[in-house]
């Protein structure tokens, strides 16, 4: 009888561990997805910054040529 309870407790712990690990994997995938979205936003901002800096340099060069 005592072994039956021990086996039941171990099975419940195994199921609980499985559910916790599944939940952690789900949370980790959400975190990775959020990081990927942020990286895309940062890349877009860096691209815009690069374009603006190039445009600024072009305008400065044009103004120097006119002088």
Secondary structure, DSSP 8 states (H G I E B T S, - for coil): -HHHHHHHHHHHHHHHHHHHHHHHHHHHHHHHHHHHHHHHHHHHHHHHHHHHHHHHHHHHHHHHHH-
